[in-house]
Amino acid sequence: MILSDKTIRKMLEEKSLTIQPLKDEQIQPASVDIRLGNTFSIVDDTPSGVITLDSRIEYKTITADKYLILPGQFVLATTKEYFELPDDLTAFVEGRSSLGRMGLFIQNAGWVDPGFKGEITLELFNANRCAIELTAGRRVGQLVFAKMDQAALVPYNGKYQGQTGATGSRVFMDTDKH
């Protein structure tokens, strides 16, 4: 079941859902607008020009209120908001159509697990032939919350729990390596 604005407000008031900072106008009929934070990370060049799933990836990270994303560039960014989801609530991350129409793809894995705490890292890609100026604090997407039929037996407590800022891939920490 997708949560309504009324239920989102109630959960925020009861403190069973945390979104900080949050302006009242961010709460939409069936979602909460998410805003761009001020940290941006790009993959650092490697001597071999290859990154692997088994090695730590190095990133160049900057803090800025404005960021110019070049044509064809991929950058990690973060939400301005910090979230704490209860164990029976999940969320979908959706980019803004208005920005997609500019050629800016805003994505993350698209899913926030129950029990997650932290800022959400966004993967941004400029598919346009022009650079796009990004501004911290601007709406970039929305979070759609879905109530689970019951609390998760094992809520999220993975390698991104508590993340803040544009957090790079930690795939090298996976336990399913062969």
Residue pairs with C-beta under 8 A, 6 or more apart in sequence:
1 146
1 147
2 30
2 144
2 145
2 146
3 11
3 30
3 89
3 144
3 145
3 146
3 147
4 29
4 30
5 27
5 28
5 29
5 30
8 17
8 27
8 32
8 145
9 27
11 17
11 86
11 89
12 18
12 19
12 22
16 86
17 84
17 85
17 86
17 89
17 145
18 82
18 83
18 84
19 32
19 81
19 82
19 83
20 81
20 82
21 80
21 81
22 32
22 81
25 33
26 32
26 33
26 34
26 35
26 139
27 33
28 142
30 144
31 94
31 142
31 143
31 144
31 145
32 142
32 143
32 145
33 139
33 141
33 142
34 79
34 80
34 81
34 93
34 120
34 139
34 140
34 141
34 142
34 143
35 79
35 80
35 81
35 136
35 137
35 138
35 139
35 140
36 77
36 78
36 79
36 80
36 122
36 134
36 135
36 136
36 137
36 138
36 139
36 140
37 77
37 78
37 79
37 80
37 119
37 136
37 165
37 166
38 63
38 64
38 65
38 80
38 136
38 137
39 61
39 62
39 63
39 77
39 78
39 165
39 166
40 61
40 62
40 64
40 67
40 75
40 76
40 77
40 134
40 166
41 59
41 60
41 61
41 62
41 75
41 76
41 77
41 165
41 166
41 167
41 168
42 59
42 60
42 73
42 74
42 75
42 76
43 51
43 57
43 58
43 59
43 74
43 168
44 57
44 58
44 59
44 60
46 58
51 57
53 171
53 172
53 174
53 177
54 172
54 177
55 172
56 172
57 168
57 169
57 172
59 76
59 166
59 168
61 165
61 166
64 136
65 135
65 136
65 137
66 133
66 134
66 135
66 136
67 75
67 77
67 133
67 134
68 131
68 132
68 133
68 134
69 75
69 104
69 124
69 126
69 131
69 132
69 134
70 126
70 131
71 126
71 128
71 129
71 130
71 131
72 126
72 127
73 125
73 126
74 123
74 124
74 125
75 124
75 166
76 121
76 122
76 123
76 124
76 166
76 167
76 168
77 121
77 122
77 124
77 134
77 140
77 166
78 119
78 120
78 121
78 122
78 164
78 165
78 166
78 167
79 119
79 120
79 122
79 140
80 119
80 136
80 137
81 119
81 120
82 117
82 118
82 119
82 164
83 91
83 112
83 116
83 117
83 118
83 119
83 120
83 143
84 116
84 117
85 91
85 112
85 113
85 114
85 115
85 116
85 117
86 114
86 115
86 151
87 114
87 115
87 151
87 152
87 155
88 114
88 147
88 148
88 150
88 151
88 152
89 114
89 145
89 146
89 147
89 148
90 111
90 112
90 113
90 114
90 145
90 146
90 148
91 111
91 112
91 143
91 144
91 145
91 146
92 110
92 111
92 112
92 143
92 144
92 146
93 107
93 108
93 109
93 110
93 111
93 112
93 120
93 122
93 141
93 142
93 143
94 110
94 141
94 142
94 143
94 144
95 104
95 105
95 106
95 107
95 140
95 141
96 106
96 139
96 140
96 141
96 142
99 106
99 140
100 106
102 128
102 132
103 126
103 127
103 128
103 129
103 130
103 132
104 124
104 125
104 126
104 127
104 128
104 132
105 123
105 124
105 125
105 126
105 127
106 122
106 123
106 124
106 140
106 141
107 122
107 123
107 124
107 125
108 120
108 121
108 122
108 123
112 120
112 143
113 152
113 155
113 156
113 158
114 148
114 151
114 152
114 155
114 156
115 152
115 155
115 156
115 157
116 156
116 160
116 161
117 161
117 162
118 160
118 161
118 162
118 163
118 164
119 163
119 164
119 165
119 167
120 143
121 160
121 163
121 166
121 167
122 140
122 141
122 166
124 134
126 132
159 170
159 173
160 167
160 170
